[in-house]
Amino acid sequence: MEAFSWVVLAMAWLAALVFLKRITTSWRQPLNSPPGKPIVLKDHLSRFTLSIISRIVLGKKYFCESKSETSVVTLEEFQEMLDNLFMLNGVLNIGDWIPWMDFLDLQGYVKRMKVLKKRFDRFHDHVFDEHRAKREGVKDFEAKDMVDSLLRLADDP
């Protein structure tokens, strides 16, 4: 039994070496960057995870990565919207702690929140309209993503 485990371990190690070799050779011409220039993996990984999450939740990618593609928002715009959302969720607004100063909006956060809300509303309206149009002509529509499931629950509680 111990010989078998060593064989399996050796095979796994060789597979890992081959996999690492394949990864390192593919990184020699990485992600459309000029040769000899460092790669910022944070940008590529955030784009990759955003793409995966949008395909799972929304059913497709709703942002474009290049100028030739058309979509509701560009990748930079969408990332800016998400960055602003996370930043505004974590700020300390003076008007929340001193209510009689709330109308002054001393830090400008309320104004930025309203602008961000309009941008997200435009994006969400487009997504919901597209999903509703996709469901309209089909009799027994099967939900393929999270938005379809939520719209089905909203229509038939």
C-alpha positions as a Markdown table, in Angstrom:
| # | Residue | x | y | z |
|---|---|---|---|---|
| 1 | Met | 0.0 | 0.0 | 0.0 |
| 2 | Glu | 2.8 | 2.4 | 0.8 |
| 3 | Ala | 4.4 | 1.8 | -2.7 |
| 4 | Phe | 1.1 | 2.8 | -4.3 |
| 5 | Ser | 0.9 | 6.0 | -2.3 |
| 6 | Trp | 4.5 | 6.9 | -3.4 |
| 7 | Val | 3.6 | 6.3 | -7.0 |
| 8 | Val | 0.5 | 8.4 | -6.8 |
| 9 | Leu | 2.5 | 11.2 | -5.0 |
| 10 | Ala | 5.2 | 11.0 | -7.7 |
| 11 | Met | 2.5 | 11.2 | -10.5 |
| 12 | Ala | 0.9 | 14.2 | -8.8 |
| 13 | Trp | 4.3 | 15.9 | -8.4 |
| 14 | Leu | 5.0 | 15.4 | -12.1 |
| 15 | Ala | 1.6 | 16.7 | -13.1 |
| 16 | Ala | 2.2 | 19.8 | -11.0 |
| 17 | Leu | 5.6 | 20.4 | -12.6 |
| 18 | Val | 4.0 | 20.1 | -16.1 |
| 19 | Phe | 1.2 | 22.5 | -15.0 |
| 20 | Leu | 3.7 | 25.0 | -13.6 |
| 21 | Lys | 5.7 | 24.8 | -16.8 |
| 22 | Arg | 2.6 | 25.5 | -18.8 |
| 23 | Ile | 1.7 | 28.5 | -16.6 |
| 24 | Thr | 5.2 | 30.0 | -16.7 |
| 25 | Thr | 5.4 | 29.7 | -20.5 |
| 26 | Ser | 2.0 | 31.3 | -20.9 |
| 27 | Trp | 3.2 | 34.2 | -18.6 |
| 28 | Arg | 6.0 | 35.0 | -20.9 |
| 29 | Gln | 3.6 | 36.9 | -23.2 |
| 30 | Pro | 1.2 | 38.0 | -20.5 |
| 31 | Leu | -2.2 | 39.6 | -20.8 |
| 32 | Asn | -1.3 | 42.1 | -23.6 |
| 33 | Ser | 1.5 | 43.8 | -21.7 |
| 34 | Pro | 4.8 | 44.9 | -23.4 |
| 35 | Pro | 7.8 | 42.6 | -22.9 |
| 36 | Gly | 9.9 | 43.5 | -19.9 |
| 37 | Lys | 7.1 | 45.5 | -18.2 |
| 38 | Pro | 5.8 | 44.3 | -14.8 |
| 39 | Ile | 2.2 | 43.0 | -14.7 |
| 40 | Val | -0.2 | 44.3 | -12.1 |
| 41 | Leu | -2.1 | 41.2 | -11.2 |
| 42 | Lys | -4.6 | 43.1 | -9.1 |
| 43 | Asp | -6.3 | 44.6 | -12.1 |
| 44 | His | -6.4 | 41.4 | -14.1 |
| 45 | Leu | -7.7 | 39.4 | -11.1 |
| 46 | Ser | -10.4 | 41.9 | -10.2 |
| 47 | Arg | -11.6 | 42.0 | -13.9 |
| 48 | Phe | -11.6 | 38.2 | -14.0 |
| 49 | Thr | -13.6 | 37.9 | -10.7 |
| 50 | Leu | -16.0 | 40.6 | -11.8 |
| 51 | Ser | -16.6 | 38.9 | -15.1 |
| 52 | Ile | -17.3 | 35.5 | -13.3 |
| 53 | Ile | -19.6 | 37.1 | -10.7 |
| 54 | Ser | -21.6 | 39.0 | -13.4 |
| 55 | Arg | -22.0 | 35.8 | -15.5 |
| 56 | Ile | -23.2 | 33.9 | -12.5 |
| 57 | Val | -25.6 | 36.5 | -11.1 |
| 58 | Leu | -26.6 | 38.4 | -14.2 |
| 59 | Gly | -26.3 | 35.7 | -16.8 |
| 60 | Lys | -23.8 | 37.5 | -19.0 |
| 61 | Lys | -21.1 | 40.2 | -18.9 |
| 62 | Tyr | -22.8 | 43.6 | -18.9 |
| 63 | Phe | -19.6 | 45.6 | -19.3 |
| 64 | Cys | -17.2 | 45.9 | -22.2 |
| 65 | Glu | -13.4 | 45.7 | -21.9 |
| 66 | Ser | -12.5 | 47.4 | -25.1 |
| 67 | Lys | -13.7 | 50.3 | -27.2 |
| 68 | Ser | -14.9 | 48.1 | -30.0 |
| 69 | Glu | -17.5 | 46.3 | -27.8 |
| 70 | Thr | -20.8 | 48.0 | -26.9 |
| 71 | Ser | -22.5 | 47.7 | -23.5 |
| 72 | Val | -24.3 | 49.7 | -20.9 |
| 73 | Val | -21.1 | 50.6 | -19.0 |
| 74 | Thr | -17.4 | 50.1 | -19.6 |
| 75 | Leu | -15.2 | 48.1 | -17.3 |
| 76 | Glu | -13.5 | 51.2 | -15.9 |
| 77 | Glu | -16.9 | 52.8 | -15.2 |
| 78 | Phe | -18.2 | 49.7 | -13.5 |
| 79 | Gln | -15.1 | 49.3 | -11.4 |
| 80 | Glu | -15.3 | 53.0 | -10.4 |
| 81 | Met | -19.0 | 52.5 | -9.5 |
| 82 | Leu | -18.1 | 49.5 | -7.2 |
| 83 | Asp | -15.1 | 51.3 | -5.7 |
| 84 | Asn | -17.3 | 54.3 | -4.9 |
| 85 | Leu | -20.0 | 52.1 | -3.5 |
| 86 | Phe | -17.5 | 50.4 | -1.1 |
| 87 | Met | -15.9 | 53.7 | -0.2 |
| 88 | Leu | -19.2 | 55.4 | 0.6 |
| 89 | Asn | -20.4 | 52.4 | 2.6 |
| 90 | Gly | -17.5 | 52.8 | 4.9 |
| 91 | Val | -17.3 | 56.6 | 5.4 |
| 92 | Leu | -18.2 | 58.5 | 8.6 |
| 93 | Asn | -20.8 | 61.1 | 7.6 |
| 94 | Ile | -21.0 | 64.0 | 10.1 |
| 95 | Gly | -24.7 | 64.3 | 9.4 |
| 96 | Asp | -25.3 | 60.8 | 10.7 |
| 97 | Trp | -23.8 | 61.7 | 14.1 |
| 98 | Ile | -25.0 | 65.3 | 14.3 |
| 99 | Pro | -28.5 | 65.3 | 12.7 |
| 100 | Trp | -29.1 | 69.0 | 12.7 |
| 101 | Met | -26.0 | 69.4 | 10.4 |
| 102 | Asp | -27.3 | 66.8 | 7.9 |
| 103 | Phe | -28.8 | 69.2 | 5.5 |
| 104 | Leu | -25.4 | 70.9 | 5.0 |
| 105 | Asp | -23.7 | 67.8 | 3.6 |
| 106 | Leu | -20.4 | 69.2 | 4.7 |
| 107 | Gln | -18.3 | 66.3 | 3.2 |
| 108 | Gly | -20.3 | 65.9 | 0.0 |
| 109 | Tyr | -21.0 | 62.3 | 0.6 |
| 110 | Val | -24.8 | 62.5 | 0.3 |
| 111 | Lys | -24.4 | 64.2 | -3.1 |
| 112 | Arg | -22.0 | 61.5 | -4.3 |
| 113 | Met | -24.4 | 58.8 | -3.0 |
| 114 | Lys | -27.3 | 60.2 | -5.0 |
| 115 | Val | -25.1 | 60.4 | -8.2 |
| 116 | Leu | -24.0 | 56.8 | -7.6 |
| 117 | Lys | -27.6 | 55.7 | -7.0 |
| 118 | Lys | -28.6 | 57.1 | -10.4 |
| 119 | Arg | -25.8 | 55.3 | -12.2 |
| 120 | Phe | -26.7 | 52.0 | -10.5 |
| 121 | Asp | -30.4 | 52.5 | -11.2 |
| 122 | Arg | -29.6 | 53.0 | -14.9 |
| 123 | Phe | -27.5 | 49.8 | -14.9 |
| 124 | His | -30.1 | 47.8 | -13.0 |
| 125 | Asp | -33.0 | 49.0 | -15.1 |
| 126 | His | -31.2 | 47.8 | -18.2 |
| 127 | Val | -30.5 | 44.4 | -16.7 |
| 128 | Phe | -34.1 | 44.0 | -15.5 |
| 129 | Asp | -35.6 | 45.1 | -18.8 |
| 130 | Glu | -33.4 | 42.7 | -20.7 |
| 131 | His | -34.3 | 39.8 | -18.5 |
| 132 | Arg | -38.0 | 40.6 | -18.6 |
| 133 | Ala | -38.0 | 40.8 | -22.4 |
| 134 | Lys | -36.2 | 37.5 | -22.5 |
| 135 | Arg | -39.0 | 35.9 | -20.4 |
| 136 | Glu | -41.9 | 37.5 | -22.2 |
| 137 | Gly | -42.4 | 35.1 | -25.1 |
| 138 | Val | -41.6 | 31.8 | -23.3 |
| 139 | Lys | -44.4 | 29.8 | -21.6 |
| 140 | Asp | -42.4 | 27.6 | -19.2 |
| 141 | Phe | -39.4 | 29.8 | -18.6 |
| 142 | Glu | -36.6 | 28.2 | -16.7 |
| 143 | Ala | -34.5 | 30.5 | -14.6 |
| 144 | Lys | -30.9 | 30.4 | -15.7 |
| 145 | Asp | -29.3 | 32.9 | -13.3 |
| 146 | Met | -30.0 | 34.7 | -10.1 |
| 147 | Val | -31.8 | 37.7 | -11.7 |
| 148 | Asp | -34.3 | 35.4 | -13.5 |
| 149 | Ser | -34.9 | 33.6 | -10.1 |
| 150 | Leu | -35.5 | 36.9 | -8.3 |
| 151 | Leu | -37.8 | 38.2 | -11.0 |
| 152 | Arg | -39.8 | 35.0 | -10.9 |
| 153 | Leu | -40.2 | 35.3 | -7.1 |
| 154 | Ala | -41.2 | 39.0 | -7.5 |
| 155 | Asp | -43.9 | 38.1 | -10.1 |
| 156 | Asp | -45.2 | 35.0 | -8.3 |
| 157 | Pro | -44.7 | 35.3 | -4.5 |
